[in-house]
Amino acid sequence: MATSSTGQNSTASGRESSGSPDQVKRPIWAIVAEIGAQVPDEEWAKVPSGESVNYRRYLYGSPKKDA
């Protein structure tokens, strides 16, 4: 294995590994779920709903649709 300028080992594919081979990496959705579970319900209530209906508005400037 080659060592990068940061001192971490890298494989031939260019992916760096900084832990032991026995360490299992967690999927991103598990990390997001863990962080989301730490947010109080009062804060989740402030998140606007129906934004997925209007994604074209935010990406392309299309007219707003009611949720």
mmCIF file of the C-alpha atoms, coordinates in Angstrom:
data_MODEL
# 
_entry.id   MODEL 
# 
loop_
_atom_site.group_PDB 
_atom_site.id 
_atom_site.type_symbol 
_atom_site.label_atom_id 
_atom_site.label_alt_id 
_atom_site.label_comp_id 
_atom_site.label_asym_id 
_atom_site.label_entity_id 
_atom_site.label_seq_id 
_atom_site.pdbx_PDB_ins_code 
_atom_site.Cartn_x 
_atom_site.Cartn_y 
_atom_site.Cartn_z 
_atom_site.occupancy 
_atom_site.B_iso_or_equiv 
_atom_site.pdbx_formal_charge 
_atom_site.auth_seq_id 
_atom_site.auth_comp_id 
_atom_site.auth_asym_id 
_atom_site.auth_atom_id 
_atom_site.pdbx_PDB_model_num 
ATOM 1  C CA . MET A 1 1  ? 0.000   0.000  0.000   1.00 0.00 ? 1  MET A CA 1 
ATOM 2  C CA . ALA A 1 2  ? 1.118   3.514  -0.731  1.00 0.00 ? 2  ALA A CA 1 
ATOM 3  C CA . THR A 1 3  ? 1.121   6.269  1.869   1.00 0.00 ? 3  THR A CA 1 
ATOM 4  C CA . SER A 1 4  ? -0.408  9.613  0.924   1.00 0.00 ? 4  SER A CA 1 
ATOM 5  C CA . SER A 1 5  ? 0.910   13.023 1.973   1.00 0.00 ? 5  SER A CA 1 
ATOM 6  C CA . THR A 1 6  ? -1.543  12.986 4.897   1.00 0.00 ? 6  THR A CA 1 
ATOM 7  C CA . GLY A 1 7  ? 0.041   9.815  6.229   1.00 0.00 ? 7  GLY A CA 1 
ATOM 8  C CA . GLN A 1 8  ? -2.971  7.615  5.524   1.00 0.00 ? 8  GLN A CA 1 
ATOM 9  C CA . ASN A 1 9  ? -2.727  4.379  3.623   1.00 0.00 ? 9  ASN A CA 1 
ATOM 10 C CA . SER A 1 10 ? -4.343  4.201  0.204   1.00 0.00 ? 10 SER A CA 1 
ATOM 11 C CA . THR A 1 11 ? -5.109  1.274  -2.039  1.00 0.00 ? 11 THR A CA 1 
ATOM 12 C CA . ALA A 1 12 ? -4.520  0.951  -5.767  1.00 0.00 ? 12 ALA A CA 1 
ATOM 13 C CA . SER A 1 13 ? -8.056  2.220  -6.398  1.00 0.00 ? 13 SER A CA 1 
ATOM 14 C CA . GLY A 1 14 ? -7.232  5.514  -4.675  1.00 0.00 ? 14 GLY A CA 1 
ATOM 15 C CA . ARG A 1 15 ? -9.558  4.902  -1.726  1.00 0.00 ? 15 ARG A CA 1 
ATOM 16 C CA . GLU A 1 16 ? -8.000  5.730  1.605   1.00 0.00 ? 16 GLU A CA 1 
ATOM 17 C CA . SER A 1 17 ? -8.367  3.589  4.672   1.00 0.00 ? 17 SER A CA 1 
ATOM 18 C CA . SER A 1 18 ? -7.661  4.939  8.121   1.00 0.00 ? 18 SER A CA 1 
ATOM 19 C CA . GLY A 1 19 ? -8.991  2.157  10.357  1.00 0.00 ? 19 GLY A CA 1 
ATOM 20 C CA . SER A 1 20 ? -8.210  -1.428 11.044  1.00 0.00 ? 20 SER A CA 1 
ATOM 21 C CA . PRO A 1 21 ? -9.303  -4.090 8.520   1.00 0.00 ? 21 PRO A CA 1 
ATOM 22 C CA . ASP A 1 22 ? -11.729 -5.468 11.126  1.00 0.00 ? 22 ASP A CA 1 
ATOM 23 C CA . GLN A 1 23 ? -13.549 -2.111 11.403  1.00 0.00 ? 23 GLN A CA 1 
ATOM 24 C CA . VAL A 1 24 ? -16.897 -2.202 9.584   1.00 0.00 ? 24 VAL A CA 1 
ATOM 25 C CA . LYS A 1 25 ? -18.038 1.008  7.909   1.00 0.00 ? 25 LYS A CA 1 
ATOM 26 C CA . ARG A 1 26 ? -21.639 2.009  8.602   1.00 0.00 ? 26 ARG A CA 1 
ATOM 27 C CA . PRO A 1 27 ? -24.008 2.906  5.762   1.00 0.00 ? 27 PRO A CA 1 
ATOM 28 C CA . ILE A 1 28 ? -24.750 6.619  5.359   1.00 0.00 ? 28 ILE A CA 1 
ATOM 29 C CA . TRP A 1 29 ? -28.468 6.140  6.053   1.00 0.00 ? 29 TRP A CA 1 
ATOM 30 C CA . ALA A 1 30 ? -27.635 4.651  9.453   1.00 0.00 ? 30 ALA A CA 1 
ATOM 31 C CA . ILE A 1 31 ? -25.530 7.707  10.289  1.00 0.00 ? 31 ILE A CA 1 
ATOM 32 C CA . VAL A 1 32 ? -28.285 10.087 9.099   1.00 0.00 ? 32 VAL A CA 1 
ATOM 33 C CA . ALA A 1 33 ? -30.914 8.201  11.115  1.00 0.00 ? 33 ALA A CA 1 
ATOM 34 C CA . GLU A 1 34 ? -28.739 8.396  14.225  1.00 0.00 ? 34 GLU A CA 1 
ATOM 35 C CA . ILE A 1 35 ? -28.237 12.154 13.828  1.00 0.00 ? 35 ILE A CA 1 
ATOM 36 C CA . GLY A 1 36 ? -31.944 12.666 13.058  1.00 0.00 ? 36 GLY A CA 1 
ATOM 37 C CA . ALA A 1 37 ? -32.905 10.817 16.231  1.00 0.00 ? 37 ALA A CA 1 
ATOM 38 C CA . GLN A 1 38 ? -30.970 13.418 18.237  1.00 0.00 ? 38 GLN A CA 1 
ATOM 39 C CA . VAL A 1 39 ? -33.108 16.304 16.893  1.00 0.00 ? 39 VAL A CA 1 
ATOM 40 C CA . PRO A 1 40 ? -36.040 17.207 19.176  1.00 0.00 ? 40 PRO A CA 1 
ATOM 41 C CA . ASP A 1 41 ? -39.595 16.772 17.826  1.00 0.00 ? 41 ASP A CA 1 
ATOM 42 C CA . GLU A 1 42 ? -40.171 20.537 18.187  1.00 0.00 ? 42 GLU A CA 1 
ATOM 43 C CA . GLU A 1 43 ? -37.432 21.184 15.614  1.00 0.00 ? 43 GLU A CA 1 
ATOM 44 C CA . TRP A 1 44 ? -38.772 18.552 13.195  1.00 0.00 ? 44 TRP A CA 1 
ATOM 45 C CA . ALA A 1 45 ? -42.156 20.319 13.387  1.00 0.00 ? 45 ALA A CA 1 
ATOM 46 C CA . LYS A 1 46 ? -40.506 23.467 11.951  1.00 0.00 ? 46 LYS A CA 1 
ATOM 47 C CA . VAL A 1 47 ? -39.378 21.680 8.778   1.00 0.00 ? 47 VAL A CA 1 
ATOM 48 C CA . PRO A 1 48 ? -41.666 22.696 5.888   1.00 0.00 ? 48 PRO A CA 1 
ATOM 49 C CA . SER A 1 49 ? -43.748 19.939 4.332   1.00 0.00 ? 49 SER A CA 1 
ATOM 50 C CA . GLY A 1 50 ? -44.557 19.471 0.658   1.00 0.00 ? 50 GLY A CA 1 
ATOM 51 C CA . GLU A 1 51 ? -41.184 20.664 -0.592  1.00 0.00 ? 51 GLU A CA 1 
ATOM 52 C CA . SER A 1 52 ? -40.724 17.528 -2.678  1.00 0.00 ? 52 SER A CA 1 
ATOM 53 C CA . VAL A 1 53 ? -43.830 18.530 -4.641  1.00 0.00 ? 53 VAL A CA 1 
ATOM 54 C CA . ASN A 1 54 ? -42.172 21.834 -5.546  1.00 0.00 ? 54 ASN A CA 1 
ATOM 55 C CA . TYR A 1 55 ? -38.673 20.627 -6.378  1.00 0.00 ? 55 TYR A CA 1 
ATOM 56 C CA . ARG A 1 56 ? -39.046 21.877 -9.958  1.00 0.00 ? 56 ARG A CA 1 
ATOM 57 C CA . ARG A 1 57 ? -39.737 25.357 -8.594  1.00 0.00 ? 57 ARG A CA 1 
ATOM 58 C CA . TYR A 1 58 ? -36.455 25.397 -6.700  1.00 0.00 ? 58 TYR A CA 1 
ATOM 59 C CA . LEU A 1 59 ? -34.411 23.786 -9.464  1.00 0.00 ? 59 LEU A CA 1 
ATOM 60 C CA . TYR A 1 60 ? -35.937 25.316 -12.593 1.00 0.00 ? 60 TYR A CA 1 
ATOM 61 C CA . GLY A 1 61 ? -38.144 28.226 -11.481 1.00 0.00 ? 61 GLY A CA 1 
ATOM 62 C CA . SER A 1 62 ? -41.437 26.490 -12.375 1.00 0.00 ? 62 SER A CA 1 
ATOM 63 C CA . PRO A 1 63 ? -44.706 27.763 -10.822 1.00 0.00 ? 63 PRO A CA 1 
ATOM 64 C CA . LYS A 1 64 ? -45.410 26.687 -7.236  1.00 0.00 ? 64 LYS A CA 1 
ATOM 65 C CA . LYS A 1 65 ? -47.828 23.764 -6.707  1.00 0.00 ? 65 LYS A CA 1 
ATOM 66 C CA . ASP A 1 66 ? -49.966 23.341 -3.607  1.00 0.00 ? 66 ASP A CA 1 
ATOM 67 C CA . ALA A 1 67 ? -49.001 20.331 -1.521  1.00 0.00 ? 67 ALA A CA 1 
# 
